[in-house]
Amino acid sequence: MKHCRLSQRAMKKDAPKKKTGLREIAALAKVSVTTASRVLNGNNRVDPAIQQKVLQAAAKLDVDLSKRNKTKALAFLLSNRAMLHAFHSRVLKGAEACCAAHGWDMVFLSFSYSPHMPWQELYLPKVVQRRDMVRAVILAGTNSSNLLELLEHRGIPSVVLGNNLIGEPKKARYDVIFSDETQGSHNMTRYLIQLGHRRIGFVGNLQLPWFSRGFIGYQKAMERAGLRPAHSSIDSEDDTEIGYLGTKFLLASNEPPTAIFAGNDQTAYGVYKAVRDSGLKIPDDISVAGCDDTIGAWLYPGLTTIREFPEHMGKQMVEMAIKRISDPSLPPQSVTVPTEFIQRESCRAISDPDATALEEALQRVTIG
């Protein structure tokens, strides 16, 4: 008899544990089995608060949701920007490489929407709404808070490129990554000042956030040196046009700059063209600096610029998204990536008489 009881105890001990199912999760979360199923299968039409209750219940019951949902895909959403934009192409390249390293797939989508439209009236691409297909969204291009609100209400995790975010959302409830172009622009302006330049012009469309962030760094450096900022803001989204027209306006002013700081390298390309069309030489007559180092090495003379790291940013965005998927309860993540100063041949040191020489050169060109 004693042997029999021991055998029964041993059998009970060795018996496999009962598998936790939808019913147990639903009961703990105090929702219906259908609702629990929708949440666990990635349906984003369930109230976010209920989604959170179901996910917390699953966590308490040690249910591995990564095994339940076999889909491992992220969406790269390029909003309101040209598909072949050099900077965003490199962000995408880094994101794809990171996805591949983690065994995830990536879906590329181009998306256009108005920043002034209420979030309730925005319509997401259908594939983004399929949580059984896409687990989170990487937001590149130019975005605004209405899209972030929509994604939040739909319960769709997202990581956004903060440098291209229009406006300041009321409260950061999303994951964001920045390139520290404000500090980089401050450093570049200080470099031009150290070369002897006192009349430094800034060229960019200040209505666009990446130009605005760069201008803040430039403005601070100028004011700290006791110098007067001078900028030409062209209302356009064509970088080359912004650089060309902005430079023409600055050169036509009463005190033309001896150096021009362009908000990005594509804008610097427009600056180069305007300077040459004005009969001037770089850097003999005027120094030029840029930002982002996308095409700086291809220009002649080579462009002194601020190097950003778009591939690294793309990889970091994917890492943040995967981390958010594995732990939805994490507080909002914010990462700032530093920049690097790149010195080439487009800037030179000057003395005060050089400013007068530039004015005389411009007068000769105008008269001629």
KESE-444718 format. One line per 3 residues: their letters; for each residue x, y, z of N, C-alpha, C, CB. Coordinates in steps of 0.2 Angstrom, whole numbers. Atoms other than C-alpha are relative to their C-alpha. Last residue first. Glycine has a CB too. Layout:
A) X/Y/Z/X/Y/Z/X/Y/Z/X/Y/Z ~ ...
This chain:
GIT) -2/4/6/153/470/-325/-6/-3/-4/5/-5/1 ~ -1/-5/5/145/482/-313/2/-3/-7/6/5/2 ~ 6/-3/2/138/468/-303/0/6/-5/-3/4/6
VRQ) 4/5/3/153/457/-303/-6/4/-3/-1/-6/4 ~ -3/1/7/164/472/-299/-4/-4/-4/7/-3/1 ~ 1/-6/4/153/477/-284/2/-1/-7/3/6/3
LAE) 7/0/2/153/459/-278/-2/6/-4/-5/0/6 ~ 1/5/5/172/459/-278/-7/-1/-3/2/-7/3 ~ -3/-2/7/172/475/-269/-1/-5/-5/8/2/1
ELA) 4/-6/2/161/469/-255/2/2/-7/-1/5/5 ~ 6/3/3/171/453/-254/-5/5/-3/-3/-4/6 ~ -2/3/6/187/463/-252/-6/-3/-3/6/-5/1
TAD) 0/-5/5/179/473/-238/2/-2/-7/5/6/2 ~ 7/-1/1/176/457/-229/-1/6/-5/-3/2/7 ~ 4/5/5/193/451/-232/-7/2/-1/1/-7/2
PDS) 0/-3/7/200/467/-224/-3/-4/-5/7/2/-2 ~ 5/-5/1/195/460/-207/0/3/-7/0/5/5 ~ -1/-5/-4/206/444/-208/-6/6/-2/7/3/-1
IAR) 0/-6/3/201/427/-215/2/6/5/-7/2/-3 ~ -1/-6/-5/203/409/-211/0/6/-4/6/-1/4 ~ -7/-3/-1/197/397/-225/0/5/6/3/3/-6
CSE) 0/-6/-5/181/386/-227/8/2/0/-3/-2/7 ~ 4/-5/2/177/374/-242/0/6/5/-7/-2/0 ~ -4/-6/3/192/363/-241/-5/6/-1/3/-2/-6
RQI) -3/1/7/187/349/-229/2/7/-2/-6/-3/-5 ~ -4/-6/3/184/348/-210/2/-2/-7/6/2/4 ~ -4/3/6/171/335/-204/3/6/-3/-4/-4/-4
FET) -3/-6/4/164/339/-186/4/-3/-6/3/5/4 ~ -8/0/1/155/323/-179/2/6/-5/3/-6/-3 ~ -2/-1/6/137/322/-172/8/1/0/-3/6/-3
PVT) -4/-6/1/130/315/-156/2/0/-8/6/-1/4 ~ -6/2/3/115/303/-156/4/6/-2/-2/-4/-7 ~ -3/-5/4/101/307/-144/7/-2/-2/1/7/4
VSQ) -7/1/1/90/293/-137/2/6/-5/1/-7/-4 ~ -3/-6/4/73/295/-129/7/-1/-1/-2/7/3 ~ -8/0/1/63/280/-123/1/6/-4/2/-7/-3
PPL) -3/-3/7/45/282/-116/7/0/0/-3/7/-2 ~ 1/-7/1/42/271/-100/3/3/-7/3/5/6 ~ -6/-5/-1/42/253/-102/-2/7/-1/5/-2/-6
SPD) 1/-4/-6/25/244/-100/6/5/1/-1/-4/6 ~ 5/-6/1/24/237/-118/0/5/6/-6/-2/-2 ~ 2/-2/-7/39/225/-114/-4/7/-1/6/2/4
SIR) -1/5/-5/44/214/-129/-3/2/7/7/-2/1 ~ 4/6/2/36/225/-142/1/-5/6/2/-3/-7 ~ 6/-2/-2/45/241/-134/-5/-6/-1/-3/6/-5
KIA) 0/0/-7/62/232/-135/-7/2/3/5/5/3 ~ 0/7/-2/59/227/-153/-1/0/8/6/-4/-2 ~ 7/3/2/54/245/-157/0/-7/3/-1/1/-8
MEV) 5/-3/-4/69/252/-148/-7/-3/-1/0/8/-1 ~ -1/2/-6/81/241/-157/-5/2/5/7/2/3 ~ 3/7/0/73/245/-173/1/-3/6/4/-4/-6
MQK) 7/-1/0/76/264/-170/-4/-7/0/-3/4/-6 ~ 2/-2/-7/94/261/-165/-8/0/1/3/6/2 ~ -1/6/-5/97/252/-181/-2/1/7/8/-2/0
GMH) 5/5/2/90/267/-191/0/-7/4/1/-2/-7 ~ 7/-2/-2/99/279/-181/-5/-5/-2/-1/7/-2 ~ 0/2/-7/116/270/-184/-7/2/3/5/4/4
EPF) 1/7/-1/112/271/-202/0/-2/7/6/-3/-4 ~ 7/3/1/108/289/-201/0/-7/0/-2/3/-7 ~ 0/8/0/124/294/-192/-6/-3/-2/4/-3/6
ERI) 4/4/-4/127/313/-194/0/-7/-1/-8/3/-1 ~ 2/7/2/142/322/-200/-5/-3/5/6/-5/0 ~ 1/4/-7/143/340/-198/-3/-7/-2/-6/4/4
TTL) 7/1/-2/151/349/-213/-1/-4/6/-4/-4/-6 ~ -1/1/-7/166/356/-222/-7/-1/3/4/6/3 ~ 4/-4/-5/162/353/-240/2/-1/7/-8/-1/-2
GPY) 3/4/-5/175/347/-252/-3/4/5/5/-5/3 ~ -4/4/-5/179/360/-265/-4/-4/5/5/4/3 ~ -7/-2/1/171/353/-276/0/8/2/3/-1/-7
LWA) 0/-7/2/156/343/-269/7/3/-1/-4/5/4 ~ 1/0/7/156/324/-268/1/7/-3/-6/-3/-2 ~ -7/3/3/163/323/-250/0/1/-8/1/-7/2
GIT) -5/-4/-1/148/334/-244/7/-2/-3/2/1/7 ~ -3/-1/7/135/323/-252/6/5/1/-5/3/-5 ~ 3/4/5/126/316/-237/4/0/-6/-7/1/0
DDC) -5/4/3/137/324/-223/-3/-5/-5/5/-3/5 ~ 3/7/1/122/329/-212/5/-4/-4/-6/0/-4 ~ 2/5/-6/126/348/-211/-3/-6/-3/-5/4/4
GAV) 7/4/1/134/361/-222/-1/-4/6/0/-4/-6 ~ 1/6/-4/148/374/-222/-7/-3/-1/2/2/7 ~ 7/3/0/153/388/-235/1/-7/4/-3/-2/-7
SID) 0/7/-3/167/400/-235/-7/-3/0/3/0/7 ~ 5/2/-5/167/415/-247/0/-7/2/-7/2/-3 ~ 4/-6/-2/179/424/-258/-5/-1/5/-4/2/-7
DPI) -3/-7/1/193/412/-259/-4/6/2/3/0/-7 ~ 2/-4/-6/183/397/-251/4/7/-1/3/-3/6 ~ 0/3/-7/174/395/-263/7/-3/1/-6/-5/0
KLG) -3/7/-1/175/407/-278/0/-2/7/7/0/-2 ~ -5/1/-6/164/421/-283/3/-7/0/-4/2/6 ~ -7/-1/2/156/426/-300/5/0/5/0/7/-3
SDR) -1/-7/-2/138/427/-294/8/2/-1/-1/1/8 ~ 4/-4/5/134/411/-303/1/7/1/-8/-2/0 ~ -4/0/6/148/403/-293/-4/4/-6/1/-7/-3
VAK) -7/-3/0/141/408/-277/3/1/-6/4/-3/6 ~ 1/-7/0/123/403/-282/7/4/1/-4/2/6 ~ 2/-2/6/129/386/-287/-1/7/0/-7/-4/-2
YVG) -6/0/4/139/383/-271/-2/3/-7/2/-8/-1 ~ -4/-5/-1/124/388/-261/6/1/-4/2/0/8 ~ 3/-6/3/112/376/-270/4/6/2/-7/1/3
YAT) 0/1/8/124/362/-266/-3/6/-3/-3/-7/-2 ~ -7/-2/2/125/368/-248/1/0/-7/5/-3/4 ~ 0/-8/0/106/366/-247/7/3/-2/-3/2/7
QDN) 3/-1/6/109/347/-252/-1/8/-1/-7/-3/0 ~ -5/0/6/122/347/-238/-3/1/-7/3/-7/0 ~ -2/7/1/110/353/-224/4/0/-7/-6/-5/-1
GAF) 3/4/-5/106/369/-215/1/-8/-1/-8/1/0 ~ 6/3/3/119/379/-225/-3/-5/5/1/-3/-7 ~ 1/6/-4/131/390/-215/-7/-3/-3/0/0/7
IAT) 7/2/0/137/404/-226/0/-7/3/-3/0/-7 ~ 0/7/-1/154/413/-223/-8/-1/0/3/-2/6 ~ -6/3/2/160/431/-228/0/-8/0/6/2/4
PPE) -4/4/-5/142/437/-227/7/-2/-3/-4/-6/2 ~ 0/7/2/135/451/-237/5/-4/4/3/0/-8 ~ -6/3/-3/133/468/-228/0/-8/-1/0/1/8
NSA) -5/-5/-1/121/478/-238/6/-2/3/-3/6/5 ~ 2/-4/-5/111/463/-244/6/5/1/0/-4/7 ~ 2/-7/2/113/456/-261/-2/5/5/-7/-1/-4
LLF) -5/-4/4/124/442/-256/-2/7/-2/2/-4/-6 ~ -5/-2/-5/111/436/-243/6/4/-3/3/-6/3 ~ 3/-5/-5/97/436/-255/5/3/4/-6/-2/4
KTG) 1/-6/4/107/426/-268/-3/6/4/-5/-1/-6 ~ -6/-3/1/112/414/-255/0/6/-4/5/-5/-3 ~ -2/-2/-7/94/410/-249/7/4/-1/1/-5/5
LYG) 3/-6/-2/89/408/-267/2/4/6/-8/-1/0 ~ -1/-5/5/102/395/-271/-3/7/1/-3/-3/-7 ~ -7/-2/-1/102/386/-254/1/5/-6/4/-6/-1
IET) -1/-4/-7/83/385/-253/7/3/0/-2/-5/6 ~ 3/-6/1/82/379/-272/1/5/6/-8/0/-1 ~ -4/-3/4/94/365/-268/-3/7/-2/1/-4/-7
DDE) -6/-3/-4/84/360/-253/5/4/-4/4/-6/2 ~ -5/2/4/67/359/-262/7/3/3/-1/3/-8 ~ -3/6/-2/55/360/-248/5/-3/-5/-6/-5/1
SDI) -1/5/6/52/379/-251/2/-7/4/4/1/-5 ~ 6/5/-1/48/394/-240/0/-5/-6/-6/4/0 ~ 3/0/6/66/402/-241/-6/-5/1/4/-2/-6
SSH) 4/5/-1/73/408/-224/-5/-1/-7/-5/0/6 ~ 4/-1/5/88/419/-226/-4/-6/-1/3/1/-7 ~ 2/6/4/98/421/-211/-5/2/-5/-4/-4/5
APR) 3/-2/6/109/434/-202/-3/-6/-4/4/5/-4 ~ 2/6/5/114/432/-184/-4/3/-6/-5/-5/4 ~ 7/-1/2/122/448/-176/-2/-6/-5/-2/6/-3
LGA) 1/-1/7/138/444/-167/-7/0/-2/4/-5/-4 ~ 2/-7/1/142/446/-148/-1/2/-7/6/4/3 ~ -6/-3/2/151/429/-148/-1/7/-1/2/-3/-6
REM) -5/0/-5/137/422/-137/7/3/-2/2/-8/2 ~ 1/-5/-6/125/429/-149/5/-1/5/-7/-2/2 ~ -1/-7/2/133/420/-164/-2/5/6/-5/1/-6
AKQ) -7/-1/1/134/403/-155/2/7/-2/3/-5/-5 ~ -3/-1/-7/116/404/-149/8/1/-1/-1/-7/3 ~ 2/-6/-3/110/408/-167/3/1/7/-8/0/1
YGI) -3/-6/3/119/394/-175/-1/6/4/-2/0/-7 ~ -7/0/-2/113/381/-162/4/5/-3/3/-7/-3 ~ 0/-1/-8/95/387/-164/7/0/2/-4/-5/4
FGR) 0/-7/-1/97/387/-183/1/2/7/-6/4/-3 ~ -7/-2/2/101/369/-184/1/7/1/2/-2/-7 ~ -4/2/-6/85/365/-174/7/2/-2/0/-8/0
SFW) 1/-4/-6/75/376/-186/4/-2/5/-7/-1/2 ~ -3/-7/1/82/368/-202/0/4/7/-3/3/-6 ~ -7/2/0/78/350/-195/4/7/-2/1/-5/-6
PLQ) -3/1/-7/60/357/-190/8/-2/0/-3/-6/3 ~ -2/7/0/55/364/-207/4/-1/6/3/-2/-6 ~ 7/3/-2/47/382/-205/1/-8/0/-5/2/-5
LNG) 1/1/-7/65/388/-204/-7/-2/2/1/7/4 ~ 7/-2/-1/68/385/-222/-2/-1/7/-4/-5/-5 ~ 4/5/-1/87/386/-223/-7/2/0/2/-4/6
VFG) 5/1/6/102/397/-226/-4/-6/2/4/0/-7 ~ 3/7/-1/112/404/-211/-5/0/-6/-3/-1/7 ~ 7/1/1/124/419/-214/-3/-7/0/-2/3/-7
IRR) 2/7/1/140/422/-205/-7/0/-2/3/-5/5 ~ 6/0/4/147/440/-205/-2/-7/-3/0/6/-5 ~ 5/-3/-5/160/439/-191/-7/1/-4/3/7/1
HGL) 6/-3/3/172/427/-199/-4/3/5/-4/-6/-4 ~ 0/-8/1/189/426/-191/-6/2/-4/6/1/-5 ~ -4/-1/6/193/407/-193/0/7/-2/-4/-4/-6
QIL) -7/1/-1/187/405/-175/5/2/-6/2/-7/3 ~ -2/-6/-4/170/412/-179/8/0/1/-4/1/6 ~ 0/-6/5/168/399/-193/3/6/4/-6/1/-3
YRT) -6/2/5/173/385/-180/1/6/-5/-1/-6/-4 ~ -5/-2/-4/160/393/-167/7/-1/-5/1/-4/6 ~ 0/-7/0/147/391/-181/6/3/4/-7/3/3
MNH) -2/-2/7/151/373/-184/1/8/0/-5/-2/-5 ~ -8/2/1/151/369/-165/2/3/-7/1/-7/1 ~ -3/-4/-4/133/377/-163/8/0/-1/-2/-1/8
SGQ) 1/-7/3/127/368/-178/4/5/4/-7/2/-2 ~ -4/1/6/133/351/-171/1/7/-3/-2/-5/-4 ~ -7/-1/-3/125/356/-154/5/0/-6/1/-6/5
TED) 0/-7/-3/108/359/-163/7/1/3/-5/0/5 ~ -3/-5/5/112/344/-175/0/7/3/-5/0/-6 ~ -1/-7/-4/111/332/-160/2/5/-5/5/-2/6
SFI) -7/-2/1/103/318/-170/1/7/3/1/-1/-8 ~ -2/-6/3/87/313/-161/7/-1/-2/-1/6/5 ~ -8/-1/0/78/297/-157/1/6/-4/2/-6/-4
VDY) -3/-5/5/60/295/-151/8/0/0/-3/7/2 ~ -7/1/0/49/282/-142/3/4/-5/2/-7/-1 ~ -2/4/5/31/288/-138/8/-1/0/-2/2/-7
RAK) 2/7/-2/21/295/-124/2/-5/-6/-8/0/0 ~ -4/6/4/30/312/-125/-3/-6/3/7/1/1 ~ -3/4/-4/16/325/-119/4/-6/-4/-5/-3/6
KPE) 1/-2/-7/9/340/-127/3/-5/5/-8/-1/1 ~ 6/3/-3/17/336/-144/-1/2/8/0/-8/0 ~ -1/4/-6/29/349/-150/-6/-3/3/3/5/5
GIL) 3/-2/-6/28/355/-168/2/-4/6/-8/-1/-1 ~ 2/-7/0/34/346/-183/-4/1/6/-5/1/-7 ~ 7/0/-3/44/330/-180/-2/8/0/0/-3/7
NNG) 5/-2/5/59/329/-192/-7/0/2/0/-5/-6 ~ -3/-6/4/73/329/-179/-5/3/-5/6/-1/-3 ~ 2/-6/-3/63/317/-168/2/7/-4/2/1/7
LVV) -6/-4/1/64/302/-179/-2/7/2/2/0/-8 ~ 0/-5/5/49/292/-172/7/4/0/-5/5/2 ~ -6/-4/-2/48/275/-164/0/5/-6/6/-5/0
SPI) -3/-3/5/30/267/-164/7/3/3/-4/6/-3 ~ -7/-3/-2/20/255/-155/3/3/-6/4/-6/3 ~ -6/2/4/2/253/-162/6/3/2/-2/2/-7
GRH) -4/5/-3/-12/254/-149/6/-3/-4/-4/-5/3 ~ 1/7/3/-24/262/-160/4/-5/3/2/0/-8 ~ 7/2/-1/-26/277/-149/-1/-7/-3/-5/5/-3
ELL) 1/1/-7/-7/279/-149/-7/-3/2/1/6/4 ~ -4/6/-2/-5/277/-167/-1/-2/7/7/1/-2 ~ 4/5/3/-18/291/-170/3/-7/2/0/1/-8
ELL) 6/1/-4/-10/302/-158/-4/-6/-2/-4/7/0 ~ -2/3/-6/7/300/-166/-6/-1/4/5/4/4 ~ -1/7/2/-1/304/-183/2/-4/6/6/-1/-5
NSS) 7/3/1/-9/320/-176/1/-7/-2/-3/4/-6 ~ 3/3/-6/8/325/-168/-6/-4/-1/-1/5/5 ~ 3/-4/-5/17/328/-184/-4/-3/5/-5/5/-4
NTG) 6/2/-3/29/319/-196/-3/5/5/1/-7/4 ~ 2/-5/-4/42/322/-209/-7/-1/3/-1/7/-5 ~ 4/-5/4/51/307/-216/-2/6/5/-6/-2/-4
ALI) -5/-5/3/54/293/-204/-3/5/-4/6/-4/-4 ~ 3/-6/3/42/284/-192/6/4/-2/-4/4/5 ~ -6/-5/0/47/266/-188/-2/6/-4/6/-3/-3
VAR) -2/-5/6/31/257/-185/6/4/2/-6/4/-1 ~ -2/-7/-2/27/242/-174/2/4/-6/6/0/6 ~ 0/-1/-8/20/224/-174/2/7/2/6/-5/2
VMD) -5/-4/-2/15/222/-193/0/2/8/-1/7/-4 ~ -5/0/5/6/207/-200/6/5/2/-3/3/-7 ~ -3/7/1/-5/201/-186/5/0/-6/-6/-5/-2
RRQ) -5/2/-5/-6/219/-181/2/-7/0/-3/1/7 ~ 0/7/-1/-15/223/-197/6/-2/5/1/-4/-7 ~ 6/1/-4/-18/242/-196/0/-8/2/-6/2/-3
VVK) -1/-2/-7/-1/245/-203/-5/-1/5/2/8/0 ~ -5/5/-3/-5/235/-218/2/2/7/6/-1/-5 ~ 3/6/-2/-20/245/-222/4/-5/4/-4/-3/-5
PLY) 0/5/5/-11/262/-223/-3/-7/3/7/-1/-3 ~ -6/4/1/-17/273/-210/0/-5/-5/1/-4/7 ~ 1/8/1/-32/284/-212/7/-3/-1/-4/0/-7
LEQ) -5/3/4/-32/301/-204/-1/-7/-1/7/1/4 ~ 2/0/7/-49/309/-199/6/-3/-4/-1/7/-2 ~ 6/4/1/-48/305/-180/-2/-1/-8/-6/3/3
WPM) -3/7/0/-30/312/-179/-6/-4/-2/3/-2/6 ~ 1/3/-6/-37/330/-184/2/-8/0/-7/0/3 ~ 7/4/-1/-30/336/-200/0/-3/7/0/-5/-6
HPS) 6/-4/-3/-17/350/-199/-6/-4/1/-1/6/-4 ~ -2/-1/-7/-1/340/-202/-6/3/4/6/3/1 ~ 0/-7/-2/-9/334/-218/2/0/7/-6/4/-2
YSF) 6/-2/-4/-5/316/-224/1/8/2/-1/-4/6 ~ 1/-7/0/7/307/-236/-6/2/4/0/3/-7 ~ 6/-2/-2/14/289/-234/-1/8/1/-2/-2/7
SLF) 0/-7/1/27/279/-242/-7/3/2/2/3/-7 ~ 6/-4/3/28/262/-236/2/7/0/-5/-2/5 ~ -1/-7/1/43/250/-233/-6/3/-3/6/1/-5
VMD) 5/-2/5/39/233/-224/1/7/-1/-7/-2/1 ~ 2/-7/0/53/226/-214/-4/1/-6/6/4/1 ~ 1/-3/7/56/208/-209/-2/7/1/-6/-4/-3
WGH) 6/-4/1/64/202/-192/-1/2/-8/-1/6/4 ~ 5/5/3/77/189/-189/-7/3/-1/-1/-6/4 ~ 4/3/-5/87/200/-177/-5/-5/-3/-4/6/4
AAC) -4/3/-5/101/203/-189/-4/-3/6/5/5/3 ~ -3/6/2/89/206/-203/4/-4/5/4/1/-7 ~ 5/5/1/80/219/-194/2/-7/-2/-6/2/-5
CAE) 1/2/-7/96/228/-189/-6/-5/0/-2/6/4 ~ -5/4/-2/101/228/-208/-1/-2/7/7/4/0 ~ 1/7/3/84/234/-213/6/-4/2/1/1/-8
AGK) 5/3/-3/85/249/-200/-1/-7/-3/-7/4/-1 ~ -2/2/-6/102/254/-206/-5/-4/4/2/6/5 ~ -5/5/1/97/255/-224/2/-3/7/6/3/-4
LVR) 3/6/2/81/264/-220/5/-6/-1/-4/1/-7 ~ 3/3/-6/91/277/-211/-3/-6/-1/-6/6/3 ~ -5/3/-4/102/278/-226/-3/-2/7/6/5/1
SHF) -2/6/3/88/281/-238/5/-4/5/3/1/-7 ~ 5/5/-3/81/294/-225/2/-7/-4/-7/2/-2 ~ -1/2/-8/97/304/-227/-5/-5/2/-2/7/4
AHL) -6/3/-2/98/303/-246/0/-2/7/6/4/-2 ~ -4/-5/-4/80/307/-251/6/-4/4/-5/3/6 ~ -7/1/1/75/294/-264/4/5/4/2/1/-7
MAR) -2/7/-1/57/292/-258/7/-1/-1/-4/-5/-5 ~ -2/3/6/54/311/-257/3/-7/1/5/4/-4 ~ -7/-2/2/46/316/-240/1/-4/-7/6/-2/5
NSL) -1/-7/3/29/317/-233/7/2/-2/-3/5/5 ~ 6/-5/1/30/302/-222/2/6/-3/-3/1/7 ~ -3/-6/2/42/287/-224/-6/5/-2/5/-1/-6
LFA) 5/-5/3/34/273/-214/4/7/-2/-6/1/5 ~ -4/-7/1/46/259/-211/-5/4/-4/7/-2/-3 ~ 1/-5/6/34/245/-205/4/6/0/-8/2/0
LAK) 1/-7/-1/40/231/-194/-1/4/-6/7/3/4 ~ -1/-5/6/39/212/-196/-2/7/3/-5/-1/-6 ~ -5/-4/-3/40/197/-184/2/5/-6/6/-4/1
TKN) -2/-6/5/24/188/-186/5/4/3/-6/4/-1 ~ -6/2/4/24/171/-175/2/6/-5/-2/-6/-5 ~ 1/-4/6/12/178/-162/6/-1/-4/-1/8/2
RKS) 7/0/3/11/165/-149/-1/3/-6/-5/3/6 ~ 1/6/3/29/163/-147/-7/-1/-3/2/-6/5 ~ -4/0/6/32/181/-144/0/-7/-4/8/1/2
LDV) 3/-2/6/18/181/-132/4/0/-6/-3/7/1 ~ -5/-3/4/27/170/-119/-4/2/-7/6/-5/-2 ~ 2/1/7/13/167/-106/5/4/-5/-7/1/-2
DLK) -6/2/4/20/168/-89/-1/-3/-7/4/-6/4 ~ 1/7/1/3/169/-81/6/-3/-3/-7/-2/-3 ~ 1/3/-6/7/186/-74/0/-8/0/-6/3/4
AAA) -6/0/-3/13/191/-91/0/-3/7/2/8/1 ~ -4/5/3/-3/186/-99/7/-1/3/1/1/-8 ~ 2/7/-2/-13/195/-87/4/-5/-3/-7/-1/-1
QLV) -2/1/-7/-3/211/-90/-2/-7/3/-2/5/4 ~ -7/1/1/-6/209/-109/3/-1/7/4/6/-3 ~ -2/7/3/-24/207/-106/7/-2/0/-3/-1/-7
KQQ) 2/5/-5/-25/222/-95/1/-7/-2/-8/1/2 ~ -5/0/-5/-15/233/-107/-2/-5/6/1/7/3 ~ -6/4/2/-26/228/-121/5/-1/5/3/4/-6
IAP) 1/8/0/-41/233/-111/6/-4/-2/-7/-1/-4 ~ 0/1/-7/-33/251/-108/-2/-8/1/-6/4/4 ~ -7/1/-3/-29/252/-126/0/-2/7/4/6/-1
DVR) -2/-6/-4/-47/249/-132/7/-1/3/-6/1/6 ~ 2/1/-7/-48/235/-144/3/6/3/3/-7/3 ~ 6/-3/-1/-47/239/-163/-3/-1/7/-5/-3/-5
NNG) 0/-6/-4/-29/235/-163/-6/4/0/5/5/-4 ~ 6/-5/3/-31/217/-167/1/6/4/-7/-4/1 ~ -3/-6/3/-13/209/-163/-6/5/-3/4/-1/-5
NLV) -1/1/7/-18/191/-161/2/7/-3/-6/-3/-3 ~ -6/4/1/-16/192/-142/2/-1/-7/-1/-6/4 ~ -6/-4/-3/-28/207/-141/6/-4/-2/-1/1/7
RSA) -2/-6/4/-41/199/-152/6/3/2/-6/5/0 ~ -3/3/6/-40/182/-142/2/6/-5/-5/-4/-4 ~ -6/2/-1/-43/191/-126/4/-2/-6/1/-5/6
TTV) -4/-6/0/-58/200/-133/7/-2/2/-2/4/6 ~ -1/-3/7/-65/184/-139/4/6/1/-7/2/-3 ~ -5/4/4/-62/175/-122/1/3/-7/-2/-7/-1
SVK) 3/6/3/-72/189/-113/6/-4/-4/-5/2/-6 ~ 3/-2/6/-63/201/-101/-3/-7/-3/5/3/-5 ~ 7/-2/0/-59/200/-83/-3/3/-6/-1/5/6
ALA) 1/-6/3/-40/200/-86/-8/3/1/2/1/-7 ~ -4/-4/-4/-38/185/-75/-1/7/-2/7/-2/0 ~ 3/0/-7/-53/176/-83/4/5/5/0/-7/3
AIE) 6/-4/1/-47/181/-101/-3/1/7/-5/-3/-4 ~ -3/-7/1/-29/174/-97/-7/5/0/3/1/-7 ~ -3/-2/-6/-36/158/-90/2/7/-1/6/-5/1
RLG) 5/-1/-5/-49/156/-105/4/2/7/-3/-7/2 ~ 4/-6/1/-36/160/-118/-4/1/6/-3/0/-6 ~ 3/-2/7/-24/146/-113/-4/6/1/-5/-6/-1
TKK) 5/-6/-1/-12/141/-99/-3/2/-7/4/6/3 ~ -2/-6/5/-5/123/-103/-5/6/2/-1/-2/-7 ~ 5/-2/4/-8/111/-88/2/6/-4/-7/1/4
KPA) 5/-5/-2/8/106/-81/-5/2/-5/4/6/2 ~ -1/-6/3/15/89/-86/-5/6/2/0/0/-8 ~ 5/-2/5/14/75/-74/1/7/-3/-8/-1/3
DKK) -3/0/6/30/71/-65/-5/2/-6/3/-7/-2 ~ -5/-5/0/24/76/-48/3/1/-7/6/-2/5 ~ 3/-7/0/7/68/-50/6/5/-1/-4/1/6
MAR) 4/-1/7/15/51/-56/-2/8/0/-5/-5/-1 ~ -5/-1/5/28/52/-41/-3/2/-7/4/-6/-1 ~ -3/-7/-1/13/55/-29/6/1/-5/4/0/7
QSL) 5/-5/2/4/40/-36/3/7/0/-6/-1/4 ~ 0/0/7/20/29/-35/-5/5/-3/-2/-7/-3 ~ -6/-4/2/22/34/-17/0/0/-8/6/-4/2
RCH) 1/-7/-1/4/29/-13/6/4/-3/-1/1/7 ~ 5/-3/4/7/12/-21/-1/7/0/-7/-4/1 ~ -4/0/7/23/8/-12/-5/3/-5/2/-7/-2
KM) -5/-6/-1/14/12/5/3/1/-7/5/-1/5 ~ 4/-6/0/0/0/0/4/6/0/-5/0/6
